[in-house]
């Protein structure tokens, strides 16, 4: 290849179990900017762009094995097209894996207008690292430049002949250049480090979703995902087109394979008497703790949620602290909704105070007693009884008040 521009590279994205091939320079005409690029493509849908300045930019001329009438651009919504324009990205369908040799004049720099929200763009005739994109108004949402190779992946560079999704926080312009070194670069900070993870995989592609950790509003858009389409080979996301949720969310999966597995890691505990649970559209429930793998087969929708753990039996626990002065906590478990009374007695059986007298939902409960009677007056030191009654369940325990 040794024409002094760039060589053939292979980039392996950790979230996509597939090698992404970088376009190769086949030839450069001596003393001119004429060149030929080999642009690879997969069977099915691909995101493509115009890598060179050419006389005939119709997709049928550039990509001879593309399926007729399948070129679509995006400008807030999809539109059909017959020709490619520099700087714009497109969806295009191919019948087989293959490549196209495109000849024309090199595009060394390009100014691209972005609209607020998602944009489908393409680059110049040489790779541009995402951190080298000139973004003077800082409109690119950090972490939201995506390529496609059967599923979306976070791109490290804008490669010739490929299309990319990019999310903008406002209308504005960016510049791609093979010569200009920009002082202001994109910096990606992982605000979800240490989160719980859900990794969905079908043997060929994979996607990771995150939960359990809050992200401040100014960084939430960094974890948004580009629009989906039904013919994608693989995709997984929370509702709202997000990579993460804090406590709960509906998950949608696009999967063209028959197999689907979930490997999960729970680093953040949901809280006392709480649990993380995944519920499939067929009603199967999986409690998520530690690290494990679940075989989901053809499940396409499911819900992740944090819910209270429901006790299995009625229980009145020993108060804490005990002995106490002057406040103690009384805990009890309700496996069902029920009318509950929790009463304090002295050793002679006289009622001192009634702390609970109401219908309560099932769950783990707690109430405090501050060593006062029903009129709010402090009681003397000694031994007291506390009794719970919930339906037919009755249980009594002793506690000691010190002065």
C-alpha positions in Angstrom: 0.0 0.0 0.0 2.9 2.4 0.8 1.4 5.6 -0.6 2.1 7.6 2.5 -1.6 8.2 3.6 -2.6 5.3 5.9 -2.5 1.6 6.0 -5.1 -1.1 6.6 -6.2 -1.3 10.3 -8.4 -3.6 12.3 -10.3 -2.1 15.3 -12.0 -4.4 17.7 -14.8 -2.8 19.7 -15.3 -4.4 23.1 -19.1 -4.1 23.0 -19.3 -5.7 19.5 -18.1 -9.2 19.0 -17.0 -8.4 15.4 -14.0 -6.9 13.8 -14.6 -3.5 12.1 -12.6 -3.2 9.0 -11.1 0.2 8.2 -11.3 1.4 4.5 -8.0 0.9 2.7 -6.2 3.2 0.2 -5.8 1.2 -3.0 -4.0 3.9 -5.0 -3.0 7.5 -5.1 -2.3 9.3 -8.4 1.2 10.9 -8.3 1.1 14.7 -8.1 -2.6 14.9 -7.5 -5.3 14.3 -5.0 -6.9 11.5 -7.0 -7.2 8.3 -5.0 -9.2 5.1 -4.7 -10.6 3.7 -1.5 -11.9 0.3 -0.7 -15.1 0.5 1.4 -16.2 -2.7 3.1 -19.8 -3.5 3.9 -21.8 -6.3 5.6 -24.8 -8.2 4.3 -27.9 -6.3 5.2 -28.1 -2.7 6.5 -25.0 -0.5 6.7 -24.3 3.1 7.5 -22.3 4.6 4.6 -21.0 8.0 3.5 -19.3 9.6 0.5 -15.5 9.4 1.1 -14.3 11.3 -2.0 -15.3 14.0 -4.3 -16.7 12.2 -7.4 -18.5 13.1 -10.6 -21.3 10.6 -10.1 -22.4 10.3 -6.4 -25.4 8.0 -7.1 -25.4 5.0 -4.8 -25.8 2.6 -7.7 -22.6 3.9 -9.2 -20.6 4.0 -5.9 -22.0 0.7 -4.4 -22.8 -1.5 -7.4 -24.1 -4.4 -5.2 -26.5 -2.3 -3.1 -30.2 -3.1 -3.1 -32.2 -0.7 -5.2 -34.2 2.0 -3.5 -32.7 1.4 0.0 -30.6 4.6 0.4 -32.0 6.6 3.3 -30.7 9.8 4.9 -31.8 11.4 8.2 -32.9 14.9 8.9 -35.0 14.6 12.0 -36.8 11.8 10.1 -35.8 9.4 7.4 -36.0 10.3 3.7 -35.2 8.4 0.6 -32.4 9.5 -1.8 -30.6 8.4 -4.9 -27.3 10.3 -4.4 -24.9 10.8 -1.5 -23.7 14.2 -0.3 -20.4 14.8 1.5 -20.8 15.0 5.2 -24.2 13.2 5.3 -24.5 9.6 6.5 -27.0 7.1 5.0 -28.5 3.7 5.6 -28.0 1.3 2.6 -28.8 -2.4 2.2 -26.4 -4.9 0.6 -27.2 -8.5 -0.4 -23.8 -9.9 0.7 -20.7 -9.1 2.6 -18.3 -7.3 0.3 -16.5 -4.1 -0.7 -16.7 -1.2 -3.1 -13.7 0.6 -4.8 -14.5 4.3 -5.0 -12.2 6.7 -6.9 -12.2 10.5 -6.8 -10.5 13.5 -5.3 -9.6 13.5 -1.7 -11.7 15.4 0.8 -9.2 16.8 3.3 -11.5 18.9 5.4 -15.2 19.3 5.9 -17.5 21.5 7.9 -20.7 19.8 8.9 -23.9 21.5 10.2 -25.6 19.7 13.1 -29.1 20.1 14.3 -30.0 19.7 18.0 -30.5 16.0 18.7 -29.4 13.0 16.6 -27.6 13.5 13.3 -26.3 11.0 10.7 -23.0 12.2 9.4 -20.0 11.0 7.3 -16.3 11.9 7.3 -13.5 12.8 5.0 -11.0 10.7 3.0 -8.9 9.8 5.9 -9.7 8.7 9.5 -10.4 11.4 12.1 -10.2 10.4 15.7 -13.2 11.5 17.6 -11.1 13.5 20.1 -9.7 15.5 17.1 -13.1 16.7 15.8 -13.1 20.5 16.0 -16.1 21.5 18.1 -15.7 25.2 18.9 -19.1 25.6 20.5 -19.0 22.3 22.4 -22.2 21.0 21.0 -21.3 17.3 20.7 -22.7 15.4 23.6 -19.8 13.4 25.1 -19.9 9.7 24.4 -22.6 9.8 21.6 -20.7 9.1 18.4 -21.8 5.7 17.2 -20.9 3.5 14.3 -22.8 0.4 13.1 -21.7 -3.1 12.4 -24.8 -5.2 13.0 -25.3 -3.3 16.3 -24.2 0.1 17.5 -20.8 0.7 19.0 -19.0 3.7 20.4 -16.7 4.9 17.6 -13.1 5.8 18.2 -12.7 7.5 14.8 -14.8 8.7 11.8 -13.6 6.4 9.0 -13.9 7.1 5.3 -17.0 5.7 3.6 -18.9 5.0 6.9 -21.8 6.7 8.4 -22.1 7.7 12.1 -24.7 8.9 14.5 -23.8 11.9 16.5 -25.9 13.7 19.2 -25.7 17.5 19.4 -26.9 19.6 22.4 -27.7 22.5 20.1 -27.6 23.6 16.4 -24.1 24.4 15.2 -21.1 23.3 13.2 -18.2 20.9 13.6 -15.1 20.4 11.4 -13.3 17.3 10.3 -9.8 17.8 9.0 -6.8 15.7 8.1 -4.3 18.5 8.8 -5.7 20.8 11.5 -4.7 19.9 15.0 -7.4 21.2 17.4 -6.6 22.4 20.8 -10.0 21.6 22.2 -10.8 17.9 22.2 -13.6 15.7 23.3 -13.1 14.2 26.8 -15.2 11.2 27.8 -15.7 10.7 31.5 -17.5 7.5 32.6 -20.0 8.7 35.1 -21.4 5.1 35.4 -18.2 3.6 36.7 -19.0 1.1 39.4 -22.6 0.7 38.3 -24.5 -2.6 38.1 -24.2 -4.1 34.6 -26.4 -6.1 32.3 -24.6 -7.6 29.3 -26.9 -9.0 26.6 -25.3 -11.3 24.0 -26.4 -13.6 21.2 -23.1 -15.2 20.4 -22.2 -12.7 17.7 -23.1 -9.3 19.2 -23.4 -7.9 22.6 -24.6 -4.7 24.4 -24.1 -3.5 28.0 -26.7 -1.6 30.0 -26.2 0.0 33.4 -28.3 0.5 36.5 -28.3 1.5 40.2 -26.2 4.7 40.0 -27.6 8.2 39.6 -26.2 10.5 36.9 -26.6 14.3 37.2 -28.8 15.9 34.6 -26.0 17.6 32.7 -24.5 14.2 31.9 -27.5 12.0 31.2 -27.6 12.6 27.5 -24.1 11.1 27.3 -25.8 7.7 27.8 -28.5 8.1 25.2 -28.6 5.8 22.2 -29.3 6.5 18.5 -32.7 5.6 16.9 -33.3 1.9 16.2 -34.9 0.3 13.2 -36.6 -3.2 13.0 -34.0 -4.7 10.6 -31.1 -4.3 13.0 -29.2 -7.5 13.8 -28.9 -6.7 17.5 -29.7 -4.0 20.0 -30.6 -3.6 23.7 -31.7 -0.5 25.5 -33.9 0.9 28.3 -37.0 2.9 27.5 -36.3 6.4 26.4 -33.4 5.1 24.3 -31.0 5.1 27.3 -28.0 2.9 28.2 -28.9 3.2 31.9 -31.6 3.5 34.5 -31.4 4.2 38.2 -34.0 2.1 39.9 -36.3 0.7 37.2 -37.0 0.6 33.4 -38.4 -1.4 30.5 -35.7 -3.1 28.4 -36.3 -3.7 24.6 -34.1 -6.2 22.7 -33.7 -6.6 19.0 -32.2 -10.0 18.3 -32.1 -11.9 15.0 -30.5 -15.0 16.5 -32.4 -17.7 18.4 -30.1 -17.4 21.5 -29.9 -14.6 24.0 -28.0 -14.7 27.3 -27.6 -12.1 30.0 -24.5 -11.8 32.2 -25.1 -9.5 35.1 -22.9 -8.0 37.8 -24.5 -6.3 40.9 -22.1 -3.9 42.7 -24.7 -1.6 44.2 -27.1 -3.1 46.8 -30.7 -1.9 46.3 -31.1 -1.2 50.1 -32.4 -2.8 53.2 -35.3 -5.2 52.5 -35.1 -4.4 48.8 -34.0 -6.5 45.8 -33.2 -6.1 42.1 -35.5 -8.2 39.9 -35.7 -8.8 36.2 -39.2 -9.8 34.8 -39.5 -11.1 31.3 -42.6 -10.5 29.1 -43.6 -14.1 29.7 -43.7 -13.5 33.5 -40.4 -15.2 34.5 -38.7 -13.5 37.4 -35.0 -13.4 38.1 -33.5 -12.0 41.4 -30.2 -10.3 40.5 -27.5 -10.6 43.2 -23.7 -10.9 42.7 -22.6 -12.1 39.3 -24.4 -14.8 37.2 -25.7 -15.7 33.8 -29.3 -16.1 32.6 -30.4 -17.8 29.4 -33.3 -15.7 28.0 -33.7 -17.4 24.6 -36.1 -15.3 22.5 -37.2 -12.8 25.2 -37.5 -9.3 23.5 -39.0 -7.2 26.3 -38.4 -7.3 30.0 -38.6 -5.0 33.0 -35.9 -4.2 35.6 -37.1 -2.9 38.9 -36.2 -2.4 42.5 -38.9 -3.8 44.8 -39.4 -4.5 48.5 -38.7 -8.0 49.7 -42.0 -9.5 51.1 -41.6 -11.5 54.3 -42.7 -15.1 54.3 -44.1 -15.3 57.8 -45.4 -13.0 60.5 -42.7 -12.0 63.0 -42.2 -9.7 65.9 -38.5 -9.0 66.4 -36.7 -8.2 69.6 -36.5 -4.4 70.1 -33.2 -2.6 69.6 -31.5 -1.4 71.6 -32.5 -3.4 74.6 -32.1 -2.3 77.4 -32.8 1.2 76.2 -33.1 4.8 77.4 -35.3 6.5 76.3 -35.9 5.4 72.6 -36.1 1.9 71.1 -37.1 0.5 67.7 -39.7 -2.2 67.4 -39.6 -4.2 64.1 -42.2 -6.6 62.7 -42.8 -8.5 59.4 -46.1 -8.7 57.5 -46.4 -11.3 54.7 -49.9 -10.0 53.8 -51.8 -6.7 54.0 -53.6 -6.7 57.4 -55.0 -4.6 60.2 -52.2 -4.3 62.7 -52.1 -3.2 66.4 -48.9 -2.8 68.3 -49.4 -2.2 72.0 -47.2 -1.6 75.0 -48.2 -3.1 78.4 -46.7 -3.1 81.9 -46.1 -6.3 83.8 -49.6 -6.1 85.3 -51.2 -6.2 81.9 -52.3 -2.5 81.8 -52.1 -0.9 78.4 -49.5 1.9 78.4 -49.5 3.0 74.8 -50.7 1.9 71.4 -48.1 2.6 68.7 -49.9 1.1 65.7 -53.6 0.7 64.9 -54.2 0.7 61.2 -54.4 -1.4 58.0 -50.8 -1.9 56.7 -49.4 -3.3 53.4 -47.2 -6.4 53.5 -43.5 -5.7 54.2 -40.8 -5.1 56.8 -42.0 -2.5 59.3 -40.5 -0.5 62.1 -41.8 1.9 64.7 -40.1 3.7 67.6 -41.2 4.0 71.2 -39.9 6.9 73.3 -40.9 5.5 76.7 -44.1 7.6 77.1 -47.6 6.6 77.8 -50.7 7.4 75.7 -50.8 11.0 77.2 -47.2 11.6 76.2 -45.9 11.4 79.8 -42.6 9.5 80.5 -43.0 6.1 82.2 -40.8 4.8 85.0 -37.9 2.4 84.5 -38.7 -1.3 84.4 -39.8 -4.3 82.2 -42.5 -3.7 79.6 -44.3 -6.0 77.2 -45.0 -5.2 73.6 -47.6 -7.2 71.6 -48.5 -7.3 67.9 -51.8 -8.6 66.6 -52.4 -8.9 62.8 -55.4 -11.0 62.0 -55.0 -14.3 63.9 -51.3 -13.7 64.5 -50.4 -12.6 68.0 -46.9 -12.4 69.5 -45.5 -10.8 72.7 -42.0 -9.9 73.7 -40.3 -8.2 76.7 -38.1 -5.1 76.8 -36.2 -3.2 79.6 -36.3 0.6 80.1 -33.3 2.0 82.1 -33.2 5.4 83.8 
